[in-house]
Every structure is written in structure tokens, then in C-alpha cells.
């Protein structure tokens, strides 16, 4: 099943697409001309904006070494209210969060945006246009907000919604641009792209190694592979890993992948057959255990520092009770305790995007996260 993690599910349902909401403002690498929006740029006065020529920001940063990255994945951060992170910092710290991971837009084509403009709520289109005029400033301001409050930062780029208009050279160039920004502002974790497998398919392994030296030339923090789910690994597949030569994760600091519970109501009958071993929470627990076994085997084979779950939670919470939703998060934390070095939870906060119904917080899930992030995980 094709899954995207760039935008909350409710937005995907309305737009009928995957991928981040981007509009090219003439600074990208495509050759076609686009018209810049005339709408007033939204106010971001409460966020600290970078001064001209400003480089690294160290104010308020903690030098404490983090043994386990206990984080939140905020794929829609720059599309929400510009003060979303700043206004939720104390809540995140109370939950035990020490890392925020968010994404910047990819270089999509003008044709993609034209389709988005035709099929999306006007308020959403307006917000996206406003954001893209000041996206770099928003990214920097959120990095500074996190660092000023003692949190680590992970940065990645969203994956395009389809390969038909993707210019791989432009894609690589944009990644290097973001890696340069990550270096300049002391970002601790950088991932080249969010779930590249979705668009690259069988070329993913080759590209994974091609982009690595380009990043290392400009960025000297930890490089994370932020991939999709690990598929349906079994014990035999994992056992065979030790017999293999180092693979295409070699050179990365961490391997990361997503573990998201998908309610069976969201799946077609054919998909339910394909995912038959993870349709219940009991089956999902077994799947997570096998997935972590497999990821650790990959990490050992390729000599990386460790395994991260770079996105975990649930797609479409409307099908489950509060207790069941919390359990989907708890399963990953239970199975990963003592084995995984990073847990990046999917959207623990209320999500508000113009033109889209809000995604509410779930207090029981937050209780589970707080218990593990503050009491159990070291």
C-alpha cells in the first residue's frame, strides 16, 4: 500500500494526493516560469528570524550527550501556525521529548502545484503560498527555538508526490542545500529525504550511496536514513543478514524506518491479505519485534551506530478507541526498549492547518509517551 508521511491523513483525504504542499517561487531548478503569489506573507514576528550573515546559533543549547533520541515527528510544522513549536515547547519538554524532527519542501514542478491549487481548499492554498516565500526563515527560526530550549533537531526533505515530474539532479541539489543549512545551524541529525523508497523504488539503494558523499561534503553531523517501513521481515531473512557483505547503508550514522499501525478498515481486501500478519494489535506487536530484529541486523551488517524508529504511531485514528491508539505507540516503545536508540513519535500535538479539520491530541497516548520518555528509556 502506498503511504506518505509528509502531511496528516486528513489532508491527504481532502487533497487526494501524497507529498508535501509546495509551490515553486522561482528559486528552484525547474526551467518553467511561475507566478509569485501576491497574498500578504503571514506574520512570524514571535519566531526568532536570522540576521543577515548570521551563522551558527548556540544560545541555550545543551551539550549533554543524548543516549536515546526521544522525539516527535512534525511533518506539517512549517504549514501550521508559525508559533506552533514555540507555543508547545513546555508541553514537549514535560512529555520528555528531547528531539524535534521536521521537514522542508522538495523541488516539485509547476504542474503539480497547478493541480494542487485546483483541488485544495483556498485557505490551504493561500497558506502554502505564504509559507513558501519565507520557508527558509521558518526552518531556521524553528531550529533556533528548539536549540534555545535545549532540544536536538532532526531535519529532512519531503519526498515528491510522484516520479513523473521529478528531476533527480534538482532533488539532489535541494538536499545539499538543506544539508548546508543544517551544518550552518548546528542541526544534530540530517536525513536526505523522508521515505525515498516511495519515489525511487528499486533505485533506492544505488541513490542512497550516491547522495551520501554529497551530504558529507557540506554536513558533519549525524546522517540518518529515514526510510519507509521494513516490509514483512521474517526470522530467516534476518538470520541471513549476518552472512552478507556490508550493504548500501554503510557510511550512514543511523538506519531509521517507520512503524505505523494501519487499521484494517483503511485497507482494500487485497491489501488486507498482504498485511494479514499485522491487522490486530497482537499481530502488530509481533511484526514490530521482527522489524526491529531485522533493522538491528542491517545496522550490524553495515556498521552503523544504531537503529532508530523515525516515525511511529497510527494512520487514521478514527477507527480505534483512545486506549487502542495509545497501545499502538506503546507496542513500539516496549519492543524497542534497550535495543533502539531513537523513537520519533508521529504528531503528538494538535494539528491545525487552514482549510482542514484539526487533528486532536490524545491524552492517553501522551501519558504513554511521557511514561517511557521520562521514566523507562535511559
Residue pairs with C-beta under 8 A, 6 or more apart in sequence:
1 262
1 267
1 271
1 274
1 275
2 18
2 198
3 18
3 195
3 198
3 228
3 229
3 260
3 262
3 315
4 12
4 18
4 19
4 159
4 161
4 195
4 198
5 73
5 75
5 194
5 195
5 258
5 260
5 311
5 346
6 18
6 19
6 20
6 75
6 76
6 103
6 158
6 159
6 194
7 15
7 18
7 19
7 20
7 21
7 75
7 76
7 79
8 75
8 76
8 347
8 351
8 353
8 356
8 359
9 315
9 316
9 359
10 356
10 357
10 359
11 21
11 76
11 124
11 353
11 356
12 18
14 120
14 121
14 355
14 356
15 116
15 119
15 120
16 119
17 115
17 116
17 119
17 161
18 161
18 198
19 106
19 108
19 112
19 158
19 159
19 160
19 161
19 162
20 75
20 103
20 105
20 106
20 108
20 158
20 159
20 161
21 79
21 105
21 116
21 120
21 124
21 128
22 105
22 106
22 107
22 108
22 112
22 113
22 128
22 132
22 158
23 34
23 37
23 113
23 116
23 128
23 129
23 132
24 30
24 34
24 107
24 108
24 109
24 110
24 113
25 34
25 36
25 37
25 132
25 133
26 33
26 34
26 36
28 107
28 170
28 174
29 107
29 167
29 169
29 170
29 173
29 174
30 107
30 109
30 110
30 167
30 170
32 109
32 110
34 110
34 113
36 133
37 126
37 129
37 130
37 133
39 126
39 129
39 130
40 130
41 130
41 133
41 134
42 82
42 127
42 130
42 131
42 134
43 82
44 82
44 83
44 134
44 137
44 138
44 141
46 82
46 83
46 86
47 82
47 83
47 86
47 138
47 141
47 142
47 145
48 141
48 144
48 145
48 148
49 137
49 140
49 141
50 57
50 137
50 140
50 141
50 144
55 184
56 184
56 185
56 186
57 143
57 144
57 147
57 148
57 185
57 186
58 147
58 186
59 144
59 147
59 148
60 147
60 148
60 149
60 150
61 147
61 148
61 150
61 186
62 150
66 98
66 99
66 152
67 341
67 378
68 340
68 341
68 342
68 343
68 377
68 378
69 98
69 99
69 152
69 154
69 189
69 308
69 341
69 342
69 343
69 344
70 96
70 97
70 98
70 99
70 342
70 343
70 372
70 373
70 377
71 97
71 98
71 99
71 100
71 101
71 152
71 154
71 342
71 343
71 344
71 345
72 92
72 97
72 99
72 100
72 101
72 344
72 345
72 347
72 348
72 349
73 101
73 102
73 310
73 311
73 344
73 345
73 346
73 347
74 84
74 85
74 100
74 101
74 102
74 347
74 349
75 102
75 103
75 158
75 194
75 347
76 347
76 351
76 353
77 84
77 85
77 102
77 103
77 142
78 102
78 104
78 105
78 131
78 135
78 138
78 139
78 142
79 127
79 128
79 131
79 353
80 351
80 352
80 353
81 87
81 352
82 138
82 141
84 349
84 352
85 100
85 142
85 145
85 146
86 145
88 349
89 145
89 146
89 149
89 151
91 349
92 100
92 151
92 348
92 349
93 149
93 150
93 151
94 370
95 348
95 366
95 369
95 370
95 373
95 374
96 369
96 370
96 372
96 373
96 374
97 151
97 348
97 369
97 373
98 150
98 151
98 152
98 373
99 151
99 152
99 153
99 154
99 188
99 189
99 342
99 344
100 142
100 146
100 151
100 152
100 153
100 154
101 153
101 154
101 155
101 156
101 189
101 310
101 344
102 139
102 142
102 154
102 155
102 156
103 155
103 156
103 157
103 158
103 194
104 135
104 139
104 155
104 156
104 157
104 158
104 178
105 132
105 135
105 157
105 158
106 157
106 158
106 159
106 160
106 171
106 174
106 193
107 160
107 167
107 170
107 171
107 173
107 174
108 160
108 161
108 165
109 165
111 165
112 160
112 161
112 162
112 165
116 125
116 128
117 125
120 355
121 354
121 355
121 356
122 355
123 354
123 355
124 353
124 354
124 355
124 356
125 355
126 354
127 353
127 354
127 355
131 138
136 181
139 155
139 181
140 181
140 185
142 153
143 153
143 155
143 185
143 186
143 187
144 185
146 152
146 153
147 153
147 185
147 186
152 188
152 189
153 187
153 188
153 189
154 187
154 188
154 189
154 190
154 191
154 224
154 310
154 344
155 178
155 181
155 182
155 187
155 189
155 190
155 191
156 178
156 190
156 191
156 192
156 193
156 194
156 224
156 226
157 174
157 175
157 178
157 192
157 193
157 194
158 193
158 194
159 193
159 194
159 195
159 196
159 198
159 199
160 166
160 171
160 199
162 199
163 199
166 199
168 207
171 193
172 210
172 211
172 214
175 192
175 193
175 211
175 214
175 215
176 214
176 215
176 217
176 218
178 190
179 190
179 192
179 214
179 215
179 218
179 219
180 218
180 219
181 187
182 190
182 219
182 221
183 218
183 219
183 220
183 221
186 221
187 221
188 221
188 222
189 221
189 222
189 223
189 224
189 254
190 215
190 219
190 221
190 222
190 223
190 224
191 223
191 224
191 225
191 226
191 256
191 310
192 211
192 212
192 215
192 223
192 225
193 226
194 226
195 226
195 227
195 228
195 258
196 204
196 207
196 208
196 227
197 204
197 227
197 228
198 228
200 207
205 247
205 248
206 248
208 225
208 248
208 249
208 252
209 248
209 250
209 251
212 223
212 251
212 252
215 223
216 223
216 251
222 253
222 254
222 305
223 251
223 252
223 253
223 254
224 252
224 253
224 254
224 255
224 256
224 308
224 310
225 249
225 252
225 254
225 255
225 256
225 257
226 256
226 257
226 310
226 311
227 255
227 256
227 257
227 258
227 310
228 257
228 258
229 257
229 258
229 259
229 260
229 291
230 257
230 291
230 294
230 295
232 275
232 277
232 278
232 287
233 290
233 291
233 293
233 294
234 290
235 290
235 293
237 294
238 290
238 293
238 294
238 297
239 297
241 294
241 297
241 298
241 300
241 301
242 297
242 300
242 301
244 301
246 301
246 302
246 303
247 298
247 301
247 302
248 302
249 255
249 298
249 299
249 301
249 302
249 304
250 302
250 303
250 304
252 302
252 304
253 304
253 305
254 299
254 304
254 305
254 306
254 307
254 308
254 341
254 342
255 295
255 298
255 299
255 302
255 304
255 306
255 307
255 308
256 307
256 308
256 309
256 310
256 342
256 344
257 291
257 295
257 309
257 310
258 309
258 310
258 311
258 312
259 288
259 291
259 309
259 311
259 312
259 332
260 311
260 312
260 313
260 314
260 315
260 346
261 278
261 281
261 284
261 313
261 314
261 315
261 328
261 331
262 275
262 278
262 314
262 315
262 316
263 314
263 315
263 316
263 319
263 320
264 272
264 275
264 279
265 316
265 319
266 315
266 316
266 319
267 275
267 279
272 279
277 283
277 286
277 287
278 284
278 286
278 287
281 324
281 327
281 328
281 331
284 328
284 331
285 331
285 334
285 335
288 331
288 332
288 335
288 336
289 335
292 307
292 309
292 335
292 336
292 339
292 340
295 307
295 340
296 307
296 339
298 307
299 305
299 306
299 307
305 341
306 340
306 341
306 342
307 339
307 340
307 341
307 342
308 340
308 341
308 342
308 343
308 344
309 332
309 336
309 340
309 342
309 343
309 344
310 342
310 344
311 344
311 346
312 329
312 332
312 343
312 344
312 345
312 346
313 328
313 329
313 345
313 346
313 347
313 365
314 320
314 325
314 328
314 329
314 346
317 325
317 359
317 362
320 328
322 362
322 363
322 364
322 365
323 364
325 362
325 364
325 365
326 362
326 364
326 365
326 367
326 368
329 345
329 365
329 368
329 369
330 368
330 372
332 343
333 343
333 368
333 369
333 372
333 376
333 377
336 343
337 372
337 376
337 377
343 372
343 373
343 377
345 369
347 359
348 361
348 365
348 366
348 369
349 361
350 358
350 359
350 360
350 361
351 358
351 359
352 358
